[in-house]
Amino acid sequence: MQVRLQKFLAEAGVASRRAAEELILAGRVCVNGQPVTRLGSRVDPDRDEVTVDGQVVRPRRKLYVALHKPPGYVCTRNDPQGRPVVHDLLPPEWRNLFTVGRLDRQSEGLLFLTNDGEFALRLTHPRYGVKKTYEVTVTGRIEPAALQPLLQGVRHRGELLRATAARLLRASRKRSIIELELAEGKNREVRRMCASQGWQVERLVRTRIGRIRLGDLPPGRWRTLTASEIKTLLAPL
């Protein structure tokens, strides 16, 4: 599959995309032995040989990681406040990976990390409609009918929030467990939906992204996604 030359250079770790454009304009980049100075030129990483100052540029191996994020970890590479970050749970050589979407500090569950920008876009942009499923424990007993407003849409601080599916899993006098499915992934959407109903969230776990489930992956552990899982995630809905 062809990609823009500056994007290929950036993803290979040669330079930022802006700096890669400057390398191209300066005539320092060759494709199959021929200098390329036009921005927007495209290359096939599987077929074309790209060099910068005579050095061959190898495509960076794309990585796709599923992590069971524990509570207390922040979805960033480095935290100014010194709090634990999800990258602490990965091998040191994977610190270049970025999270596909986020979970807030106290939330837990399935989190993808990758170095593939297109993969991340496909899973997070609303136009692709990739659904995420959450298991939410709230204080007190709620009835199934109480979930109806979440399906119809609720407003929180002027923003409309809506679940695509909602069901009550268990309920007791002390607490209830509900399952919510969302298609957009707005900032802290699940917690805000619960707050709109006056529910106090005790625990929030993301159990599924698209067709990939958290399963029995222990907290703090990770695994790489299989080729079949990646294909499934990228398949049109």
C-alpha positions as a printed Julia matrix, in Angstrom:
237×3 Matrix{Float64}:
   0.0     0.0    0.0
   1.42    3.38  -0.97
   1.9     6.14   1.59
   3.18    9.69   1.41
   6.96    9.83   1.52
   7.12   12.23   4.47
   4.75   10.0    6.43
   6.91    6.95   5.69
  10.01    8.78   6.93
   8.25    9.94  10.09
   6.87    6.5   10.92
  10.3     4.96  10.31
  11.69    7.24  13.0
  13.9     9.32  10.69
  12.38   12.65  11.69
   9.12   14.36  12.5
   6.8    14.81   9.54
   7.7    18.51   9.28
  11.43   17.73   9.4
  10.92   14.94   6.85
   9.38   17.46   4.46
  12.48   19.63   4.84
  14.71   16.64   4.04
  12.7    16.02   0.85
  12.81   19.66  -0.24
  16.56   19.71   0.37
  17.04   16.83  -2.08
  18.44   14.49   0.56
  15.85   11.76  -0.04
  16.01    9.24  -2.88
  13.5     6.6   -3.96
  14.96    3.69  -5.91
  18.11    5.74  -6.48
  16.34    8.83  -7.8
  16.15   12.1   -5.82
  12.6    13.09  -4.89
  11.94   16.72  -4.03
   8.18   16.93  -4.48
   6.09   16.87  -1.34
   3.2    14.45  -1.59
   5.21   11.85  -3.52
   4.12    8.35  -2.58
   6.1     5.17  -1.97
   5.32    1.51  -1.41
   7.27    0.46   1.7
   7.18   -3.18   0.56
   8.65   -2.49  -2.89
  10.52    0.82  -2.97
  13.97    1.51  -1.53
  14.13    4.84   0.28
  17.42    6.44   1.3
  18.31    9.59   3.24
  21.82   10.88   2.64
  22.61    7.5    1.09
  21.44    5.49   4.11
  18.64    2.98   3.5
  15.53    3.63   5.59
  13.83    0.48   6.85
  10.12    0.55   7.65
   9.54    0.41  11.38
   7.83   -2.8   12.41
   4.27   -2.01  13.36
   3.25   -3.12  16.83
  -0.23   -3.69  18.21
  -0.47   -4.34  21.94
  -3.45   -5.11  24.17
  -2.9    -4.11  27.8
  -5.06   -4.66  30.87
  -4.64   -1.22  32.42
  -4.87   -1.32  36.21
  -6.37    1.59  38.17
  -3.89    4.24  39.23
  -2.0     4.42  35.92
  -2.05    7.41  33.56
  -2.34    7.01  29.77
   0.77    8.94  28.81
   4.48    8.27  28.3
   5.64   10.7   30.97
   3.66   12.29  33.77
   4.84   15.66  35.18
   3.38   14.69  38.56
   5.41   11.5   38.7
   2.42    9.17  38.74
   2.7     5.65  37.29
   2.17    5.58  33.51
   0.96    2.69  31.35
   4.31    2.57  29.56
   5.88    1.43  32.85
   4.08   -1.87  32.24
   5.68   -2.41  28.8
   9.21   -3.34  27.69
  11.49   -0.25  27.65
  11.95   -0.47  23.88
   8.2     0.09  23.42
   8.08    3.56  24.96
   7.5     4.99  21.47
   4.04    3.38  21.35
   1.03    5.61  21.89
  -2.33    4.73  23.39
  -5.35    4.22  21.16
  -7.78    6.42  23.01
  -7.55    6.71  26.77
  -8.83    5.46  30.07
  -8.8     7.9   32.97
  -6.49    7.24  35.89
  -8.95    5.31  38.07
 -10.53    3.34  35.22
  -9.19   -0.04  34.2
  -9.5    -2.6   31.46
  -8.66   -3.08  27.8
  -6.29   -0.53  26.26
  -4.52   -0.75  22.91
  -1.09    0.74  22.22
   0.51    0.97  18.78
   2.88    2.88  16.51
   0.39    2.7   13.62
  -1.41    6.02  13.27
  -3.95    4.72  10.74
  -4.91    1.88  13.08
  -5.44    4.35  15.93
  -7.55    6.64  13.74
  -9.79    3.78  12.61
 -10.52    2.81  16.2
 -11.06    6.27  17.67
 -12.66    8.52  15.04
 -16.47    8.65  15.43
 -17.05    8.17  11.68
 -15.84    4.57  11.94
 -18.26    3.75  14.76
 -16.05    1.24  16.59
 -17.93    0.38  19.77
 -16.41    0.06  23.24
 -18.04   -1.85  26.08
 -17.72   -0.98  29.76
 -18.72   -2.74  32.97
 -19.62   -0.14  35.57
 -20.21   -0.69  39.28
 -22.32    2.04  40.9
 -23.39    2.58  44.49
 -26.93    1.55  45.41
 -29.63   -0.43  43.7
 -30.94    0.64  40.3
 -33.7    -0.86  38.2
 -33.5    -1.77  34.49
 -35.83    1.11  33.59
 -33.26    3.56  34.97
 -31.02    2.79  32.0
 -33.5     4.08  29.43
 -32.37    7.73  29.62
 -28.82    6.66  28.73
 -30.11    5.07  25.52
 -32.18    8.12  24.65
 -29.3    10.48  25.41
 -28.54   12.67  28.42
 -26.97   16.1   28.65
 -24.02   16.77  30.88
 -22.48   20.25  30.94
 -24.18   21.07  27.65
 -22.98   17.98  25.78
 -25.24   15.17  24.57
 -24.08   11.72  25.68
 -25.7     8.51  24.49
 -25.12    4.78  24.94
 -25.78    2.46  22.0
 -26.65   -0.38  24.41
 -27.2    -0.66  28.16
 -28.18   -3.52  30.41
 -28.28   -4.31  34.1
 -26.01   -7.23  34.96
 -26.53   -7.45  38.73
 -28.19   -5.4   41.44
 -28.23   -5.52  45.22
 -29.08   -3.07  47.95
 -25.46   -1.87  48.17
 -24.42   -1.72  44.53
 -25.39   -2.42  40.93
 -23.33   -3.49  37.93
 -24.32   -2.25  34.49
 -22.89   -2.77  31.02
 -22.7     0.19  28.65
 -21.75    0.22  24.99
 -20.55    3.48  23.44
 -19.67    4.44  19.88
 -18.03    7.84  20.32
 -15.64    7.8   23.28
 -15.97   11.4   24.45
 -13.86   12.52  27.39
 -14.85   10.63  30.57
 -18.15    9.82  28.87
 -19.17    6.87  31.04
 -18.53    8.71  34.3
 -20.37   11.78  33.04
 -23.38    9.7   31.98
 -23.52    8.15  35.43
 -23.11   11.55  37.08
 -26.08   12.86  35.09
 -28.22   10.22  36.81
 -26.77   10.83  40.26
 -24.92    7.51  40.33
 -21.6     7.21  42.13
 -19.12    5.07  40.18
 -17.2     2.6   42.32
 -15.42    0.78  39.5
 -15.18    1.19  35.72
 -13.72   -1.52  33.49
 -13.5    -1.47  29.69
 -14.18   -5.05  28.65
 -14.25   -4.84  24.87
 -13.09   -2.75  21.9
 -14.83   -3.7   18.66
 -14.89   -7.49  18.67
 -11.82   -7.89  20.89
 -12.53   -8.74  24.52
 -10.38   -8.2   27.6
 -10.94  -11.84  28.49
  -8.73  -13.29  31.22
  -5.74  -11.0   30.64
  -4.58  -10.14  34.2
  -4.27   -6.52  35.36
  -0.91   -5.03  34.42
  -0.21   -7.67  31.78
  -0.09   -7.24  28.02
  -0.15   -9.31  24.84
   0.33   -8.54  21.17
  -2.72   -8.65  18.93
  -2.81  -11.4   16.34
  -2.98  -10.68  12.61
  -6.53  -12.02  12.65
  -7.55   -9.66  15.48
  -6.03   -6.67  13.7
  -7.9    -7.57  10.52
 -11.12   -7.93  12.5
 -10.7    -4.52  14.13
 -10.09   -2.83  10.78
 -12.91   -4.6    8.94
 -15.85   -2.38   7.93
 -18.75   -2.6   10.35
